[in-house]
Amino acid sequence: MSLPNSMTIGEGYDKYLERQGAFSDIDPAELAREVEKNWEQYQWERGDLIDRDPEEREEYYIMTAESDGITYEGTGIYSCGELELIENVEIKK
């Protein structure tokens, strides 16, 4: 009888981890697009000011968030002091 989370004898550790879901086939660009689409579900930290548009009352900042050990970076658009959107999300290593 084998335990559900036990490693099969003769199986390489990498294969065992892969079978447990430790590795993924997800394309990093696709993952970044999903984070960008659902940016409100993440806790973002505001970084350096990139640009300012006084006429539109908008400011653009570098934004970072971390989830499941992955760091994401994007452009945060603030309007009247409120974060309105995060775009151009990329995975940073």
Protein Blocks (a to p, Z undefined) as FASTA:
>chain_A
ZZfkbccehiafklmmmmnopaccbdfklmmmmmmmmmmmpccdddddfbdcfknopacd
dddddeehiacddddddeehiafbdchiacdZZ
